[in-house]
Amino acid sequence: MMALNYAILKLFTTIDEGCADTVMDALKGQYSTFTAFKKDAIINALMTAEANGLLEESRFDLDSKDELRVYYRAHEEGAATINSYIKG
């Protein structure tokens, strides 16, 4: 099993876009017991990936609790970089 942050990045090479909730839904089967599998930590990982140029914001909205959800996507160059460094 790969590291959680790697799994988050790899996920974005297989979907059009997603937010922290998308990541949690997709990875909960394998990673829900990890200490870092918390919404705040996943948001931090997504923001870090954006700051490093691997992901970009695609849109935002409010969830049913009126909390902001930021959606990200892996642009072509970011996906290529992710796939070149993270195999599997």
Biopython code that builds the backbone (N, CA, C, O; Angstrom):
import numpy as np
from Bio.PDB.StructureBuilder import StructureBuilder

atoms = [
    (1, "MET", "N", (0.855, -1.175, 0.000)),
    (1, "MET", "CA", (0.000, 0.000, 0.000)),
    (1, "MET", "C", (0.900, 1.237, 0.000)),
    (1, "MET", "O", (1.874, 1.311, 0.750)),
    (2, "MET", "N", (0.562, 2.195, -0.845)),
    (2, "MET", "CA", (1.382, 3.411, -0.925)),
    (2, "MET", "C", (0.995, 4.401, 0.173)),
    (2, "MET", "O", (-0.067, 4.284, 0.786)),
    (3, "ALA", "N", (1.854, 5.355, 0.405)),
    (3, "ALA", "CA", (1.601, 6.397, 1.406)),
    (3, "ALA", "C", (0.322, 7.160, 1.050)),
    (3, "ALA", "O", (-0.024, 7.300, -0.123)),
    (4, "LEU", "N", (-0.365, 7.643, 2.065)),
    (4, "LEU", "CA", (-1.639, 8.339, 1.858)),
    (4, "LEU", "C", (-1.496, 9.514, 0.898)),
    (4, "LEU", "O", (-2.313, 9.665, -0.011)),
    (5, "ASN", "N", (-0.479, 10.343, 1.080)),
    (5, "ASN", "CA", (-0.316, 11.501, 0.193)),
    (5, "ASN", "C", (-0.093, 11.070, -1.252)),
    (5, "ASN", "O", (-0.567, 11.733, -2.174)),
    (6, "TYR", "N", (0.620, 9.974, -1.457)),
    (6, "TYR", "CA", (0.805, 9.442, -2.808)),
    (6, "TYR", "C", (-0.528, 8.970, -3.376)),
    (6, "TYR", "O", (-0.830, 9.215, -4.544)),
    (7, "ALA", "N", (-1.322, 8.296, -2.554)),
    (7, "ALA", "CA", (-2.622, 7.808, -3.005)),
    (7, "ALA", "C", (-3.542, 8.965, -3.385)),
    (7, "ALA", "O", (-4.300, 8.872, -4.351)),
    (8, "ILE", "N", (-3.472, 10.048, -2.624)),
    (8, "ILE", "CA", (-4.276, 11.237, -2.946)),
    (8, "ILE", "C", (-3.872, 11.771, -4.314)),
    (8, "ILE", "O", (-4.730, 12.039, -5.155)),
    (9, "LEU", "N", (-2.574, 11.927, -4.538)),
    (9, "LEU", "CA", (-2.113, 12.440, -5.834)),
    (9, "LEU", "C", (-2.498, 11.507, -6.969)),
    (9, "LEU", "O", (-2.980, 11.967, -8.004)),
    (10, "LYS", "N", (-2.295, 10.204, -6.797)),
    (10, "LYS", "CA", (-2.641, 9.240, -7.848)),
    (10, "LYS", "C", (-4.128, 9.270, -8.164)),
    (10, "LYS", "O", (-4.520, 9.108, -9.320)),
    (11, "LEU", "N", (-4.953, 9.473, -7.156)),
    (11, "LEU", "CA", (-6.400, 9.565, -7.376)),
    (11, "LEU", "C", (-6.719, 10.649, -8.401)),
    (11, "LEU", "O", (-7.574, 10.462, -9.267)),
    (12, "PHE", "N", (-6.041, 11.766, -8.299)),
    (12, "PHE", "CA", (-6.329, 12.889, -9.197)),
    (12, "PHE", "C", (-5.874, 12.643, -10.632)),
    (12, "PHE", "O", (-6.219, 13.410, -11.532)),
    (13, "THR", "N", (-5.112, 11.592, -10.849)),
    (13, "THR", "CA", (-4.758, 11.231, -12.226)),
    (13, "THR", "C", (-5.821, 10.334, -12.842)),
    (13, "THR", "O", (-5.749, 10.016, -14.029)),
    (14, "THR", "N", (-6.809, 9.923, -12.049)),
    (14, "THR", "CA", (-7.857, 9.025, -12.533)),
    (14, "THR", "C", (-9.243, 9.647, -12.532)),
    (14, "THR", "O", (-10.188, 9.031, -13.026)),
    (15, "ILE", "N", (-9.391, 10.854, -11.991)),
    (15, "ILE", "CA", (-10.692, 11.531, -11.947)),
    (15, "ILE", "C", (-10.570, 12.905, -12.600)),
    (15, "ILE", "O", (-9.476, 13.456, -12.714)),
    (16, "ASP", "N", (-11.709, 13.447, -13.025)),
    (16, "ASP", "CA", (-11.705, 14.770, -13.646)),
    (16, "ASP", "C", (-11.410, 15.871, -12.639)),
    (16, "ASP", "O", (-10.628, 16.781, -12.913)),
    (17, "GLU", "N", (-12.038, 15.784, -11.476)),
    (17, "GLU", "CA", (-11.822, 16.754, -10.406)),
    (17, "GLU", "C", (-12.339, 16.165, -9.111)),
    (17, "GLU", "O", (-13.085, 15.186, -9.111)),
    (18, "GLY", "N", (-11.935, 16.770, -8.010)),
    (18, "GLY", "CA", (-12.410, 16.297, -6.721)),
    (18, "GLY", "C", (-12.054, 17.266, -5.612)),
    (18, "GLY", "O", (-11.215, 18.151, -5.778)),
    (19, "CYS", "N", (-12.709, 17.079, -4.477)),
    (19, "CYS", "CA", (-12.446, 17.884, -3.285)),
    (19, "CYS", "C", (-12.045, 16.931, -2.159)),
    (19, "CYS", "O", (-11.904, 15.730, -2.392)),
    (20, "ALA", "N", (-11.861, 17.438, -0.961)),
    (20, "ALA", "CA", (-11.468, 16.598, 0.172)),
    (20, "ALA", "C", (-12.499, 15.500, 0.412)),
    (20, "ALA", "O", (-12.130, 14.371, 0.736)),
    (21, "ASP", "N", (-13.783, 15.811, 0.258)),
    (21, "ASP", "CA", (-14.827, 14.806, 0.444)),
    (21, "ASP", "C", (-14.701, 13.685, -0.592)),
    (21, "ASP", "O", (-14.893, 12.513, -0.268)),
    (22, "THR", "N", (-14.381, 14.044, -1.821)),
    (22, "THR", "CA", (-14.176, 13.063, -2.882)),
    (22, "THR", "C", (-13.038, 12.122, -2.512)),
    (22, "THR", "O", (-13.149, 10.906, -2.664)),
    (23, "VAL", "N", (-11.951, 12.695, -2.027)),
    (23, "VAL", "CA", (-10.781, 11.911, -1.635)),
    (23, "VAL", "C", (-11.156, 10.957, -0.500)),
    (23, "VAL", "O", (-10.813, 9.776, -0.541)),
    (24, "MET", "N", (-11.850, 11.465, 0.497)),
    (24, "MET", "CA", (-12.210, 10.625, 1.638)),
    (24, "MET", "C", (-13.125, 9.476, 1.212)),
    (24, "MET", "O", (-12.955, 8.347, 1.672)),
    (25, "ASP", "N", (-14.079, 9.753, 0.350)),
    (25, "ASP", "CA", (-14.970, 8.697, -0.136)),
    (25, "ASP", "C", (-14.208, 7.641, -0.925)),
    (25, "ASP", "O", (-14.439, 6.443, -0.763)),
    (26, "ALA", "N", (-13.300, 8.096, -1.779)),
    (26, "ALA", "CA", (-12.566, 7.168, -2.649)),
    (26, "ALA", "C", (-11.553, 6.317, -1.899)),
    (26, "ALA", "O", (-11.317, 5.166, -2.266)),
    (27, "LEU", "N", (-10.952, 6.870, -0.853)),
    (27, "LEU", "CA", (-9.848, 6.176, -0.183)),
    (27, "LEU", "C", (-10.195, 5.591, 1.184)),
    (27, "LEU", "O", (-9.339, 4.980, 1.823)),
    (28, "LYS", "N", (-11.420, 5.764, 1.639)),
    (28, "LYS", "CA", (-11.760, 5.319, 2.992)),
    (28, "LYS", "C", (-11.592, 3.818, 3.189)),
    (28, "LYS", "O", (-11.275, 3.383, 4.296)),
    (29, "GLY", "N", (-11.794, 3.028, 2.164)),
    (29, "GLY", "CA", (-11.652, 1.580, 2.292)),
    (29, "GLY", "C", (-10.259, 1.148, 2.700)),
    (29, "GLY", "O", (-10.101, 0.213, 3.485)),
    (30, "GLN", "N", (-9.245, 1.823, 2.174)),
    (30, "GLN", "CA", (-7.863, 1.444, 2.473)),
    (30, "GLN", "C", (-7.210, 2.296, 3.554)),
    (30, "GLN", "O", (-6.326, 1.813, 4.263)),
    (31, "TYR", "N", (-7.625, 3.549, 3.696)),
    (31, "TYR", "CA", (-6.869, 4.478, 4.526)),
    (31, "TYR", "C", (-7.627, 5.030, 5.738)),
    (31, "TYR", "O", (-7.082, 5.865, 6.460)),
    (32, "SER", "N", (-8.842, 4.596, 5.978)),
    (32, "SER", "CA", (-9.633, 5.192, 7.062)),
    (32, "SER", "C", (-9.023, 4.990, 8.441)),
    (32, "SER", "O", (-9.357, 5.727, 9.368)),
    (33, "THR", "N", (-8.136, 4.009, 8.602)),
    (33, "THR", "CA", (-7.510, 3.793, 9.908)),
    (33, "THR", "C", (-6.245, 4.619, 10.104)),
    (33, "THR", "O", (-5.679, 4.627, 11.197)),
    (34, "PHE", "N", (-5.790, 5.316, 9.062)),
    (34, "PHE", "CA", (-4.590, 6.142, 9.163)),
    (34, "PHE", "C", (-4.878, 7.380, 10.019)),
    (34, "PHE", "O", (-5.948, 7.980, 9.922)),
    (35, "THR", "N", (-3.921, 7.744, 10.845)),
    (35, "THR", "CA", (-4.055, 8.935, 11.685)),
    (35, "THR", "C", (-4.274, 10.194, 10.851)),
    (35, "THR", "O", (-5.030, 11.079, 11.254)),
    (36, "ALA", "N", (-3.628, 10.281, 9.710)),
    (36, "ALA", "CA", (-3.723, 11.468, 8.861)),
    (36, "ALA", "C", (-4.977, 11.480, 7.992)),
    (36, "ALA", "O", (-5.170, 12.413, 7.213)),
    (37, "PHE", "N", (-5.835, 10.464, 8.107)),
    (37, "PHE", "CA", (-7.056, 10.410, 7.294)),
    (37, "PHE", "C", (-8.142, 11.238, 7.962)),
    (37, "PHE", "O", (-9.148, 10.718, 8.445)),
    (38, "LYS", "N", (-7.908, 12.529, 7.971)),
    (38, "LYS", "CA", (-8.842, 13.513, 8.519)),
    (38, "LYS", "C", (-9.017, 14.607, 7.481)),
    (38, "LYS", "O", (-8.095, 14.908, 6.722)),
    (39, "LYS", "N", (-10.183, 15.190, 7.450)),
    (39, "LYS", "CA", (-10.503, 16.173, 6.415)),
    (39, "LYS", "C", (-9.489, 17.314, 6.388)),
    (39, "LYS", "O", (-9.036, 17.708, 5.313)),
    (40, "ASP", "N", (-9.129, 17.848, 7.549)),
    (40, "ASP", "CA", (-8.174, 18.962, 7.591)),
    (40, "ASP", "C", (-6.824, 18.574, 6.993)),
    (40, "ASP", "O", (-6.212, 19.365, 6.274)),
    (41, "ALA", "N", (-6.361, 17.368, 7.285)),
    (41, "ALA", "CA", (-5.074, 16.901, 6.762)),
    (41, "ALA", "C", (-5.147, 16.696, 5.250)),
    (41, "ALA", "O", (-4.183, 16.979, 4.539)),
    (42, "ILE", "N", (-6.273, 16.211, 4.760)),
    (42, "ILE", "CA", (-6.438, 16.010, 3.322)),
    (42, "ILE", "C", (-6.514, 17.351, 2.604)),
    (42, "ILE", "O", (-5.926, 17.513, 1.535)),
    (43, "ILE", "N", (-7.227, 18.309, 3.174)),
    (43, "ILE", "CA", (-7.265, 19.658, 2.593)),
    (43, "ILE", "C", (-5.855, 20.230, 2.528)),
    (43, "ILE", "O", (-5.475, 20.834, 1.525)),
    (44, "ASN", "N", (-5.081, 20.043, 3.589)),
    (44, "ASN", "CA", (-3.694, 20.515, 3.613)),
    (44, "ASN", "C", (-2.870, 19.854, 2.512)),
    (44, "ASN", "O", (-2.080, 20.519, 1.843)),
    (45, "ALA", "N", (-3.051, 18.550, 2.323)),
    (45, "ALA", "CA", (-2.321, 17.833, 1.272)),
    (45, "ALA", "C", (-2.698, 18.364, -0.111)),
    (45, "ALA", "O", (-1.837, 18.507, -0.979)),
    (46, "LEU", "N", (-3.978, 18.654, -0.315)),
    (46, "LEU", "CA", (-4.430, 19.187, -1.607)),
    (46, "LEU", "C", (-3.863, 20.586, -1.854)),
    (46, "LEU", "O", (-3.443, 20.901, -2.968)),
    (47, "MET", "N", (-3.851, 21.407, -0.832)),
    (47, "MET", "CA", (-3.304, 22.763, -0.970)),
    (47, "MET", "C", (-1.801, 22.717, -1.232)),
    (47, "MET", "O", (-1.278, 23.522, -2.003)),
    (48, "THR", "N", (-1.113, 21.784, -0.597)),
    (48, "THR", "CA", (0.323, 21.623, -0.823)),
    (48, "THR", "C", (0.589, 21.170, -2.256)),
    (48, "THR", "O", (1.505, 21.669, -2.910)),
    (49, "ALA", "N", (-0.214, 20.223, -2.742)),
    (49, "ALA", "CA", (-0.065, 19.761, -4.126)),
    (49, "ALA", "C", (-0.309, 20.899, -5.110)),
    (49, "ALA", "O", (0.356, 20.993, -6.142)),
    (50, "GLU", "N", (-1.264, 21.760, -4.784)),
    (50, "GLU", "CA", (-1.512, 22.926, -5.651)),
    (50, "GLU", "C", (-0.323, 23.885, -5.601)),
    (50, "GLU", "O", (0.127, 24.371, -6.640)),
    (51, "ALA", "N", (0.179, 24.155, -4.418)),
    (51, "ALA", "CA", (1.314, 25.066, -4.274)),
    (51, "ALA", "C", (2.552, 24.549, -5.003)),
    (51, "ALA", "O", (3.385, 25.332, -5.459)),
    (52, "ASN", "N", (2.665, 23.222, -5.110)),
    (52, "ASN", "CA", (3.794, 22.607, -5.804)),
    (52, "ASN", "C", (3.536, 22.416, -7.297)),
    (52, "ASN", "O", (4.371, 21.847, -8.000)),
    (53, "GLY", "N", (2.393, 22.884, -7.784)),
    (53, "GLY", "CA", (2.108, 22.845, -9.216)),
    (53, "GLY", "C", (1.601, 21.516, -9.747)),
    (53, "GLY", "O", (1.541, 21.326, -10.962)),
    (54, "LEU", "N", (1.236, 20.594, -8.867)),
    (54, "LEU", "CA", (0.738, 19.296, -9.321)),
    (54, "LEU", "C", (-0.757, 19.305, -9.581)),
    (54, "LEU", "O", (-1.241, 18.600, -10.467)),
    (55, "LEU", "N", (-1.489, 20.098, -8.815)),
    (55, "LEU", "CA", (-2.933, 20.246, -8.967)),
    (55, "LEU", "C", (-3.265, 21.714, -9.155)),
    (55, "LEU", "O", (-2.463, 22.593, -8.843)),
    (56, "GLU", "N", (-4.472, 21.967, -9.675)),
    (56, "GLU", "CA", (-4.955, 23.338, -9.773)),
    (56, "GLU", "C", (-6.419, 23.370, -9.346)),
    (56, "GLU", "O", (-7.140, 22.383, -9.497)),
    (57, "GLU", "N", (-6.851, 24.505, -8.815)),
    (57, "GLU", "CA", (-8.256, 24.652, -8.437)),
    (57, "GLU", "C", (-9.100, 24.640, -9.705)),
    (57, "GLU", "O", (-8.742, 25.255, -10.710)),
    (58, "SER", "N", (-10.235, 23.928, -9.646)),
    (58, "SER", "CA", (-11.123, 23.898, -10.799)),
    (58, "SER", "C", (-12.436, 24.624, -10.528)),
    (58, "SER", "O", (-13.013, 25.221, -11.436)),
    (59, "ARG", "N", (-12.906, 24.577, -9.295)),
    (59, "ARG", "CA", (-14.134, 25.298, -8.920)),
    (59, "ARG", "C", (-14.295, 25.206, -7.410)),
    (59, "ARG", "O", (-13.495, 24.570, -6.724)),
    (60, "PHE", "N", (-15.341, 25.849, -6.903)),
    (60, "PHE", "CA", (-15.666, 25.748, -5.490)),
    (60, "PHE", "C", (-17.169, 25.876, -5.317)),
    (60, "PHE", "O", (-17.859, 26.420, -6.179)),
    (61, "ASP", "N", (-17.671, 25.371, -4.198)),
    (61, "ASP", "CA", (-19.085, 25.506, -3.853)),
    (61, "ASP", "C", (-19.227, 25.366, -2.340)),
    (61, "ASP", "O", (-18.234, 25.273, -1.619)),
    (62, "LEU", "N", (-20.466, 25.353, -1.873)),
    (62, "LEU", "CA", (-20.753, 25.150, -0.457)),
    (62, "LEU", "C", (-21.439, 23.803, -0.292)),
    (62, "LEU", "O", (-22.289, 23.429, -1.100)),
    (63, "ASP", "N", (-21.066, 23.075, 0.761)),
    (63, "ASP", "CA", (-21.723, 21.798, 1.019)),
    (63, "ASP", "C", (-23.028, 22.046, 1.774)),
    (63, "ASP", "O", (-23.435, 23.193, 1.958)),
    (64, "SER", "N", (-23.678, 20.974, 2.208)),
    (64, "SER", "CA", (-24.977, 21.099, 2.878)),
    (64, "SER", "C", (-24.893, 21.824, 4.227)),
    (64, "SER", "O", (-25.905, 22.285, 4.754)),
    (65, "LYS", "N", (-23.679, 21.919, 4.776)),
    (65, "LYS", "CA", (-23.467, 22.643, 6.049)),
    (65, "LYS", "C", (-22.937, 24.053, 5.806)),
    (65, "LYS", "O", (-22.477, 24.718, 6.735)),
    (66, "ASP", "N", (-23.002, 24.507, 4.551)),
    (66, "ASP", "CA", (-22.486, 25.820, 4.145)),
    (66, "ASP", "C", (-20.987, 25.975, 4.386)),
    (66, "ASP", "O", (-20.496, 27.074, 4.647)),
    (67, "GLU", "N", (-20.268, 24.852, 4.294)),
    (67, "GLU", "CA", (-18.805, 24.888, 4.377)),
    (67, "GLU", "C", (-18.249, 24.899, 2.954)),
    (67, "GLU", "O", (-18.757, 24.220, 2.062)),
    (68, "LEU", "N", (-17.204, 25.679, 2.771)),
    (68, "LEU", "CA", (-16.585, 25.801, 1.460)),
    (68, "LEU", "C", (-15.920, 24.496, 1.047)),
    (68, "LEU", "O", (-15.188, 23.884, 1.825)),
    (69, "ARG", "N", (-16.186, 24.075, -0.193)),
    (69, "ARG", "CA", (-15.496, 22.925, -0.791)),
    (69, "ARG", "C", (-14.733, 23.440, -1.997)),
    (69, "ARG", "O", (-15.315, 24.027, -2.910)),
    (70, "VAL", "N", (-13.438, 23.220, -1.993)),
    (70, "VAL", "CA", (-12.596, 23.605, -3.123)),
    (70, "VAL", "C", (-12.295, 22.344, -3.913)),
    (70, "VAL", "O", (-11.839, 21.345, -3.358)),
    (71, "TYR", "N", (-12.551, 22.397, -5.205)),
    (71, "TYR", "CA", (-12.288, 21.271, -6.099)),
    (71, "TYR", "C", (-10.979, 21.500, -6.833)),
    (71, "TYR", "O", (-10.640, 22.623, -7.205)),
    (72, "TYR", "N", (-10.259, 20.415, -7.031)),
    (72, "TYR", "CA", (-8.969, 20.459, -7.711)),
    (72, "TYR", "C", (-8.988, 19.473, -8.872)),
    (72, "TYR", "O", (-9.803, 18.553, -8.925)),
    (73, "ARG", "N", (-8.067, 19.697, -9.794)),
    (73, "ARG", "CA", (-7.856, 18.748, -10.886)),
    (73, "ARG", "C", (-6.371, 18.699, -11.181)),
    (73, "ARG", "O", (-5.628, 19.644, -10.918)),
    (74, "ALA", "N", (-5.964, 17.571, -11.734)),
    (74, "ALA", "CA", (-4.568, 17.435, -12.157)),
    (74, "ALA", "C", (-4.510, 17.838, -13.627)),
    (74, "ALA", "O", (-5.052, 17.142, -14.485)),
    (75, "HIS", "N", (-3.858, 18.956, -13.917)),
    (75, "HIS", "CA", (-3.682, 19.366, -15.304)),
    (75, "HIS", "C", (-2.722, 18.391, -15.974)),
    (75, "HIS", "O", (-2.116, 17.558, -15.300)),
    (76, "GLU", "N", (-2.581, 18.486, -17.286)),
    (76, "GLU", "CA", (-1.806, 17.501, -18.039)),
    (76, "GLU", "C", (-0.373, 17.355, -17.523)),
    (76, "GLU", "O", (0.111, 16.240, -17.327)),
    (77, "GLU", "N", (0.289, 18.467, -17.311)),
    (77, "GLU", "CA", (1.683, 18.414, -16.833)),
    (77, "GLU", "C", (1.761, 17.859, -15.407)),
    (77, "GLU", "O", (2.657, 17.078, -15.088)),
    (78, "GLY", "N", (0.810, 18.270, -14.547)),
    (78, "GLY", "CA", (0.796, 17.767, -13.184)),
    (78, "GLY", "C", (0.557, 16.271, -13.127)),
    (78, "GLY", "O", (1.216, 15.564, -12.365)),
    (79, "ALA", "N", (-0.390, 15.779, -13.936)),
    (79, "ALA", "CA", (-0.666, 14.338, -13.991)),
    (79, "ALA", "C", (0.555, 13.568, -14.484)),
    (79, "ALA", "O", (0.872, 12.498, -13.965)),
    (80, "ALA", "N", (1.238, 14.116, -15.487)),
    (80, "ALA", "CA", (2.432, 13.459, -16.015)),
    (80, "ALA", "C", (3.529, 13.390, -14.947)),
    (80, "ALA", "O", (4.213, 12.374, -14.820)),
    (81, "THR", "N", (3.689, 14.457, -14.194)),
    (81, "THR", "CA", (4.692, 14.469, -13.128)),
    (81, "THR", "C", (4.329, 13.471, -12.031)),
    (81, "THR", "O", (5.185, 12.717, -11.567)),
    (82, "ILE", "N", (3.077, 13.464, -11.622)),
    (82, "ILE", "CA", (2.630, 12.507, -10.597)),
    (82, "ILE", "C", (2.899, 11.078, -11.065)),
    (82, "ILE", "O", (3.457, 10.268, -10.325)),
    (83, "ASN", "N", (2.496, 10.776, -12.304)),
    (83, "ASN", "CA", (2.646, 9.416, -12.805)),
    (83, "ASN", "C", (4.119, 9.022, -13.026)),
    (83, "ASN", "O", (4.461, 7.841, -12.968)),
    (84, "SER", "N", (4.968, 9.999, -13.273)),
    (84, "SER", "CA", (6.376, 9.656, -13.462)),
    (84, "SER", "C", (7.080, 9.351, -12.140)),
    (84, "SER", "O", (8.040, 8.581, -12.116)),
    (85, "TYR", "N", (6.617, 9.942, -11.054)),
    (85, "TYR", "CA", (7.254, 9.725, -9.752)),
    (85, "TYR", "C", (6.557, 8.662, -8.905)),
    (85, "TYR", "O", (7.197, 8.000, -8.088)),
    (86, "ILE", "N", (5.248, 8.497, -9.100)),
    (86, "ILE", "CA", (4.496, 7.540, -8.291)),
    (86, "ILE", "C", (3.965, 6.464, -9.215)),
    (86, "ILE", "O", (3.039, 6.700, -9.991)),
    (87, "LYS", "N", (4.541, 5.310, -9.132)),
    (87, "LYS", "CA", (4.125, 4.179, -9.970)),
    (87, "LYS", "C", (2.989, 3.423, -9.256)),
    (87, "LYS", "O", (2.859, 3.466, -8.033)),
    (88, "GLY", "N", (2.195, 2.747, -10.050)),
    (88, "GLY", "CA", (1.166, 1.899, -9.441)),
    (88, "GLY", "C", (-0.159, 2.362, -9.638)),
    (88, "GLY", "O", (-1.109, 1.733, -9.173)),
]
sb = StructureBuilder()
sb.init_structure("model")
sb.init_model(0)
sb.init_chain("A")
sb.init_seg("    ")
for serial, (resi, resn, name, xyz) in enumerate(atoms, 1):
    if name == "N":
        sb.init_residue(resn, " ", resi, " ")
    sb.init_atom(name, np.array(xyz, "f"), 0.0, 1.0, " ", f" {name:<3s}", serial, name[0])
structure = sb.get_structure()
